[in-house]
Amino acid sequence: MEATVSLFSAVQAHSPALLAFGGDSAVELLSAVVVLWRFRASAAHDSTERLATRITGALLFAVAALVALISALNLLGYSEPKPTVIGIAVLVAAGVIMPWLAREKRRLSAVAASAALRADAAESALCAYLSGIALVGLGMNAIWHFRWADPIAALVILPLVIWEGRETMRGKACGCC
């Protein structure tokens, strides 16, 4: 629901920050599917675990590319972000739910000794960070009509997304989640 509603709202509002958040939500969903696949594999070999972790890391890099592209296009004037109440509501909900979900996934990853689940926990934590930053950008646009705040907010998260992608590809998840 989060990915669908945020992506629909992003398209309607021409919001790069909300599109980045929705893209992250879609990547998080794909990451969860990868983790599920990893746990359902008949034999959870190290190669399966490594492959699941690398796929999750690659998905983080896809989010970074999406954020950079959409924000650049917006800053260059190809579209103008509009305020969106539905988008703000989704961001608030994610800001509340995702930290809890990340903690639970991290706890379970320790029990299951799963780097893929730990990477998925990092995805959930990243979603929480991105929702907060996107909320600031959308809020500034909605309240003060600072059109640049939306794409700038989307760009602020890029270093974290890239760092998380790199750490995940190396088989590590950050200690932040």
Residue frames relative to the residue before (quaternion, step in Angstrom):
aa qw qx qy qz dx dy dz
M 1.0000 0.0000 0.0000 0.0000 0.00 0.00 0.00
E 0.6410 0.5491 -0.3260 0.4258 3.55 0.91 -0.96
A 0.6867 0.4782 -0.2868 0.4663 3.58 0.83 -0.97
T 0.6767 0.5063 -0.2985 0.4435 3.58 0.84 -0.94
V 0.6961 0.4669 -0.2801 0.4679 3.58 0.79 -1.01
S 0.6902 0.4730 -0.3011 0.4573 3.60 0.85 -0.87
L 0.6583 0.4907 -0.3270 0.4679 3.62 0.97 -0.72
F 0.6301 0.5153 -0.3302 0.4779 3.59 1.01 -0.77
S 0.6711 0.4898 -0.2933 0.4730 3.59 0.90 -0.91
A 0.6311 0.5440 -0.3315 0.4426 3.58 1.02 -0.78
V 0.6570 0.4986 -0.3067 0.4751 3.56 0.96 -0.86
Q 0.6640 0.5127 -0.3005 0.4538 3.58 0.94 -0.90
A 0.7653 0.3726 -0.1833 0.4919 3.59 0.98 -0.90
H 0.3405 -0.7418 0.4980 0.2928 3.62 1.27 -0.20
S 0.3606 0.7623 -0.4501 0.2938 3.56 1.07 0.83
P 0.3063 -0.7669 0.5295 0.1940 3.61 -0.49 1.11
A 0.6277 0.5275 -0.3542 0.4497 3.62 1.00 -0.68
L 0.6805 0.4652 -0.2869 0.4880 3.58 0.94 -0.84
L 0.6207 0.5201 -0.3401 0.4781 3.59 1.09 -0.64
A 0.6308 0.5140 -0.3294 0.4789 3.58 1.03 -0.75
F 0.6470 0.5060 -0.3133 0.4767 3.56 0.98 -0.85
G 0.6691 0.4908 -0.2962 0.4729 3.59 0.91 -0.90
G 0.6231 0.5269 -0.3304 0.4744 3.57 1.07 -0.73
D 0.6375 0.5117 -0.3165 0.4813 3.55 1.01 -0.82
S 0.6396 0.5233 -0.3240 0.4605 3.57 0.99 -0.82
A 0.6457 0.5033 -0.3159 0.4796 3.58 1.00 -0.79
V 0.6457 0.4998 -0.3170 0.4824 3.59 1.00 -0.81
E 0.6319 0.5239 -0.3372 0.4610 3.58 0.99 -0.76
L 0.6251 0.5233 -0.3314 0.4750 3.58 1.04 -0.74
L 0.6578 0.4905 -0.3064 0.4825 3.59 0.93 -0.87
S 0.6227 0.5404 -0.3304 0.4594 3.56 1.06 -0.77
A 0.6426 0.5152 -0.3185 0.4693 3.58 0.98 -0.82
V 0.6236 0.5228 -0.3332 0.4763 3.58 1.06 -0.74
V 0.6349 0.5216 -0.3241 0.4688 3.59 1.00 -0.82
V 0.6583 0.4964 -0.3130 0.4714 3.60 0.93 -0.86
L 0.6331 0.5202 -0.3272 0.4707 3.58 0.97 -0.81
W 0.6321 0.5221 -0.3217 0.4738 3.57 0.99 -0.87
R 0.6428 0.5358 -0.3193 0.4448 3.57 0.95 -0.91
F 0.7209 0.4380 -0.2599 0.4701 3.59 0.88 -0.89
R 0.6785 0.4723 -0.2937 0.4800 3.60 1.15 -0.45
A 0.4490 0.6768 -0.4674 0.3490 3.59 1.24 -0.21
S 0.5728 -0.6409 0.3867 0.3341 3.55 -0.88 0.95
A 0.7762 0.0750 -0.0496 0.6241 3.57 1.05 -0.70
A 0.2759 -0.7794 0.5429 0.1469 3.56 -0.50 1.18
H 0.0261 -0.8235 0.5648 -0.0475 3.56 0.33 1.30
D 0.6552 -0.4967 0.3893 0.4153 3.54 -1.27 0.32
S 0.6355 0.5356 -0.3414 0.4390 3.59 1.01 -0.74
T 0.6263 0.5198 -0.3331 0.4761 3.60 1.06 -0.72
E 0.6479 0.5172 -0.3056 0.4684 3.57 0.96 -0.91
R 0.6664 0.4999 -0.3030 0.4629 3.61 0.90 -0.91
L 0.6548 0.5097 -0.3135 0.4617 3.57 0.94 -0.88
A 0.6518 0.5092 -0.3155 0.4651 3.61 0.91 -0.89
T 0.6607 0.5033 -0.3037 0.4669 3.59 0.97 -0.85
R 0.6738 0.4935 -0.3010 0.4604 3.61 0.92 -0.84
I 0.6114 0.5281 -0.3530 0.4720 3.59 1.04 -0.69
T 0.6470 0.5116 -0.3175 0.4677 3.58 0.93 -0.87
G 0.6542 0.5073 -0.3110 0.4668 3.60 0.95 -0.81
A 0.6439 0.5142 -0.3201 0.4674 3.57 0.98 -0.82
L 0.6261 0.5330 -0.3376 0.4583 3.58 1.05 -0.70
L 0.6115 0.5338 -0.3507 0.4672 3.60 1.09 -0.63
F 0.6451 0.5031 -0.3240 0.4753 3.60 0.99 -0.76
A 0.6061 0.5424 -0.3523 0.4630 3.58 1.10 -0.63
V 0.6208 0.5217 -0.3381 0.4776 3.60 1.04 -0.75
A 0.6489 0.5235 -0.3233 0.4476 3.60 0.91 -0.89
A 0.6562 0.5029 -0.3118 0.4683 3.58 0.93 -0.84
L 0.6435 0.5220 -0.3158 0.4622 3.58 0.97 -0.84
V 0.6462 0.5191 -0.3134 0.4633 3.59 0.91 -0.91
A 0.6824 0.4944 -0.2942 0.4509 3.58 0.81 -0.98
L 0.6836 0.4994 -0.2926 0.4446 3.58 0.83 -0.95
I 0.7062 0.4610 -0.2773 0.4604 3.59 0.72 -1.03
S 0.6547 0.5070 -0.3204 0.4601 3.60 0.95 -0.79
A 0.6508 0.5115 -0.3199 0.4611 3.58 0.92 -0.86
L 0.6549 0.5042 -0.3192 0.4637 3.59 0.90 -0.86
N 0.6580 0.5045 -0.3111 0.4645 3.57 0.99 -0.78
L 0.6766 0.4888 -0.2946 0.4653 3.58 0.90 -0.88
L 0.6611 0.4915 -0.3029 0.4792 3.58 1.15 -0.55
G 0.5853 -0.6478 0.3347 0.3546 3.57 1.29 0.08
Y 0.4047 0.7275 -0.4750 0.2851 3.59 1.17 0.32
S 0.7770 -0.0098 -0.0268 0.6288 3.56 1.25 -0.32
E 0.2930 -0.7438 0.5760 0.1710 3.54 -1.25 0.42
P 0.3959 -0.7375 0.4864 0.2505 3.58 -0.65 1.04
K 0.2033 -0.7582 0.6106 0.1046 3.53 -1.15 0.77
P 0.5686 -0.5835 0.4370 0.3812 3.60 -1.12 0.51
T 0.0422 -0.7933 0.6074 0.0071 3.56 -1.13 0.68
V 0.3584 -0.7506 0.5208 0.1924 3.56 -0.55 1.19
I 0.6387 0.5196 -0.3322 0.4602 3.59 0.96 -0.82
G 0.6513 0.5180 -0.3135 0.4574 3.57 0.95 -0.86
I 0.6505 0.5025 -0.3159 0.4739 3.58 0.96 -0.84
A 0.6413 0.5251 -0.3264 0.4543 3.60 0.98 -0.80
V 0.6431 0.5097 -0.3228 0.4716 3.61 0.97 -0.81
L 0.6583 0.5140 -0.3100 0.4543 3.58 0.96 -0.83
V 0.6344 0.5131 -0.3288 0.4755 3.59 0.99 -0.77
A 0.6578 0.5076 -0.3122 0.4607 3.59 0.90 -0.92
A 0.6670 0.4939 -0.3041 0.4676 3.58 0.92 -0.87
G 0.6317 0.5472 -0.3278 0.4405 3.58 1.04 -0.75
V 0.6776 0.4575 -0.2786 0.5040 3.57 1.19 -0.52
I 0.7506 0.4380 -0.2213 0.4424 3.59 0.79 -1.04
M 0.6861 0.5473 -0.3117 0.3639 3.60 0.80 -0.97
P 0.6258 0.5165 -0.3846 0.4400 3.69 0.89 -0.59
W 0.6325 0.5185 -0.3280 0.4728 3.58 1.02 -0.78
L 0.6637 0.5074 -0.3028 0.4586 3.58 0.90 -0.94
A 0.6403 0.5229 -0.3250 0.4594 3.60 0.97 -0.81
R 0.6442 0.5169 -0.3227 0.4622 3.61 0.95 -0.84
E 0.6693 0.4976 -0.3030 0.4612 3.59 0.91 -0.89
K 0.6535 0.4988 -0.3162 0.4734 3.60 0.95 -0.81
R 0.6372 0.5193 -0.3319 0.4627 3.59 1.00 -0.79
R 0.6362 0.5252 -0.3212 0.4650 3.57 0.98 -0.86
L 0.6870 0.4746 -0.2793 0.4740 3.59 0.89 -0.93
S 0.6216 0.5429 -0.3562 0.4382 3.60 1.05 -0.66
A 0.6257 0.5236 -0.3380 0.4691 3.59 1.11 -0.64
V 0.6506 0.5101 -0.3080 0.4707 3.58 0.99 -0.83
A 0.7551 0.3835 -0.1983 0.4934 3.58 0.91 -0.95
A 0.3091 -0.7626 0.5015 0.2671 3.61 1.29 -0.20
S 0.4110 0.7263 -0.4428 0.3279 3.54 0.96 0.94
A 0.3326 -0.7355 0.5608 0.1842 3.56 -0.64 1.15
A 0.6173 0.5468 -0.3525 0.4424 3.60 1.05 -0.67
L 0.6704 0.4678 -0.3000 0.4916 3.59 0.96 -0.79
R 0.6078 0.5319 -0.3461 0.4774 3.59 1.09 -0.66
A 0.6441 0.4992 -0.3139 0.4873 3.60 1.02 -0.77
D 0.6341 0.5127 -0.3275 0.4773 3.58 1.05 -0.71
A 0.6083 0.5310 -0.3442 0.4792 3.60 1.09 -0.65
A 0.6284 0.5204 -0.3269 0.4770 3.57 1.06 -0.75
E 0.6055 0.5463 -0.3443 0.4652 3.59 1.08 -0.71
S 0.6682 0.4911 -0.2997 0.4717 3.59 0.94 -0.87
A 0.6418 0.5047 -0.3239 0.4781 3.59 1.00 -0.77
L 0.6323 0.5265 -0.3212 0.4689 3.55 1.00 -0.83
C 0.6139 0.5456 -0.3336 0.4628 3.58 1.03 -0.79
A 0.6508 0.5082 -0.3156 0.4676 3.60 0.97 -0.83
Y 0.6562 0.4987 -0.3149 0.4707 3.60 0.92 -0.88
L 0.6718 0.5055 -0.2939 0.4547 3.52 0.90 -0.98
S 0.6322 0.5256 -0.3471 0.4512 3.61 0.99 -0.71
G 0.6509 0.5152 -0.3184 0.4577 3.59 0.98 -0.77
I 0.6831 0.4735 -0.2850 0.4775 3.55 0.89 -0.92
A 0.6481 0.5037 -0.3166 0.4754 3.59 0.95 -0.83
L 0.6237 0.5446 -0.3353 0.4494 3.58 1.03 -0.77
V 0.6236 0.5221 -0.3369 0.4744 3.59 1.01 -0.75
G 0.6814 0.4924 -0.2896 0.4575 3.59 0.86 -0.93
L 0.6823 0.4674 -0.2900 0.4816 3.57 0.88 -0.91
G 0.6412 0.5335 -0.3199 0.4494 3.56 1.03 -0.77
M 0.6539 0.5014 -0.3107 0.4737 3.59 0.95 -0.84
N 0.6452 0.5032 -0.3146 0.4812 3.56 1.05 -0.74
A 0.6875 0.4914 -0.2869 0.4512 3.59 0.91 -0.91
I 0.7378 0.4239 -0.2350 0.4699 3.59 0.91 -0.90
W 0.8314 0.2097 -0.0740 0.5093 3.58 0.70 -1.09
H 0.4035 -0.7411 0.4468 0.2973 3.61 1.31 0.01
F 0.3053 0.7149 -0.5494 0.3063 3.56 1.01 0.90
R 0.2484 -0.8200 0.5000 0.1263 3.59 0.05 1.31
W 0.6433 0.5419 -0.3184 0.4372 3.58 1.10 -0.67
A 0.5536 0.6472 -0.3917 0.3483 3.62 1.15 -0.52
D 0.6231 0.5658 -0.3377 0.4214 3.57 1.02 -0.77
P 0.7388 0.3827 -0.2650 0.4872 3.66 0.65 -0.95
I 0.6057 0.5386 -0.3705 0.4537 3.61 1.06 -0.59
A 0.6234 0.5287 -0.3383 0.4663 3.59 0.99 -0.80
A 0.6431 0.5203 -0.3243 0.4588 3.57 0.98 -0.79
L 0.6848 0.4899 -0.2852 0.4581 3.60 0.99 -0.79
V 0.5705 0.6168 -0.3810 0.3860 3.59 1.12 -0.60
I 0.6873 0.5007 -0.2825 0.4441 3.58 1.03 -0.72
L 0.4717 0.7277 -0.4231 0.2626 3.62 1.16 -0.44
P 0.6717 0.4876 -0.3487 0.4352 3.67 0.71 -0.81
L 0.6511 0.5075 -0.3228 0.4628 3.59 1.00 -0.75
V 0.6403 0.5197 -0.3277 0.4610 3.58 0.96 -0.82
I 0.6735 0.4915 -0.2952 0.4667 3.58 0.89 -0.93
W 0.6457 0.5133 -0.3184 0.4671 3.59 0.96 -0.85
E 0.6564 0.5041 -0.3078 0.4694 3.59 0.93 -0.89
G 0.6408 0.5256 -0.3252 0.4554 3.58 0.97 -0.82
R 0.6625 0.5060 -0.2967 0.4659 3.55 0.95 -0.90
E 0.6782 0.4860 -0.2927 0.4671 3.59 0.88 -0.93
T 0.6478 0.5136 -0.3179 0.4643 3.56 0.99 -0.78
M 0.6433 0.5172 -0.3248 0.4617 3.59 0.96 -0.83
R 0.6710 0.4761 -0.2875 0.4903 3.58 1.15 -0.61
G 0.5621 -0.6258 0.3776 0.3871 3.58 1.30 -0.02
K 0.6226 0.4922 -0.3479 0.4991 3.54 1.26 0.38
A 0.1712 -0.7237 0.6486 0.1622 3.53 -1.21 0.46
C 0.5946 -0.5926 0.3955 0.3726 3.55 -1.09 0.61
G 0.5144 -0.6210 0.4955 0.3228 3.51 -1.31 0.27
C 0.5001 0.6957 -0.3949 0.3317 3.57 1.31 0.01
C 0.7072 0.4395 -0.2695 0.4837 3.59 1.11 -0.37
